[in-house]
Amino acid sequence: MKTTNIFKGGWFYEKKNDYTFAGLLILIGGVLFLLLNLKIINFEWLMFILSIGLIVGYFIKGHMGYLVSGLVLLGISLVSLLNQYAFPGVNIKGFYSYGYLA
């Protein structure tokens, strides 16, 4: 007996198993967190690398969730990296204490 699915157009219909892609993501994530724990990279660079990986994952898989989460993480990590390296004299937390961003 052959059954048909009425939800053929949804994202949940995809039957293709992507175990190699998931294994690769787990391996890359494990290496990145190992580098973080060994103090080779800091948390800002980890967020930046993960955001680039999510955006590349969007181009590979085509899921909009990868793009949205990658762009949000890229924005947060870029602000953090710019604050740390490009503008080290500017204290973002100081704006809150003086009431500039209140």
N, C-alpha and C positions, 0 to 999 in steps of 0.2 A: 504494500500500500504506500503510495507516494503522497506526502503531505506538502502543502504549499504554505508559504508564509505571506501574510497580507502586508507585512511591514518591509517590503523589499527596498524601499528608498532610504531607510534610516541608517544611522551610523552603527546601530547595534546589530545590523544584519550581516556585517562582514564576517565571513566564516574562515578567512585565511589566518592560520596560526603563524605568528611571527616570533618564534622562539629564539632565533638567532639575533634579531634586532633587540629583543629584551635582554638577552644574555650579554650582548655588547654594551648596552646601556648600564647594566649592573656592573660589569667589569670596569668601564670608564668611571662610573660613579665611585666605585670602591677605590680605584687608584687616586682619584681626586681627594677623597676623604682621608686616605693614607697620607698623601702629601700635606694635607691640612693638619693632621695630627702630628706629623714629624716637623712641623713649623717651617716647611719649605715654601708654601704659599700661605697667604692670609685669607681671611673670610671674604674680603672684597674681591680678590682675584678669583676665588672659588665661585662666587656669584656671577662674575663676568663670564667665566669659562662656561658655566652651566647655561647662562642665557644665550650665548652663541651656539651652544649645542642644541638648545631647544629650537632656535630659529633654523638651524640646519635640519633638525628633525622635521620641521614644518615643510621644508623644501623636499625632503625625502618622502614623507608620508602624506602630506597634504591636509593634515587635521588642523583646524583653526585654533584649537586649544593650545597646541605647541607654539603657534605664533603669538597669541595673546599673552601667555605666561612668559614666553621668551622676551617680548618687548617690555613687559612690566618689570621683569627681573633685570633687563638691560638698563632701563631707566634708573632703577634704584642703585645698581652697581656702578653706573657711570657717575652719578652724583657723588657717591661715596669715594670713588677713585679720584675724581677731580678735586674733591675736598682734601684728599690726602696728599696728592702729588702736584697738582697744578696750582692750587691756592692753599699752601700750608699755613699762611698767616691769617686766613679768614676762619673764624670760629663760628660754625653754623649754630651751635648751641647758645652762643653769646647773643644772637639776635632775639632769642626767646626771652632771655633775662632782661634785656633792655626794652622790650616791648615793641620792637620793630615789626615783628610778624604776629602780633597779637590781634 
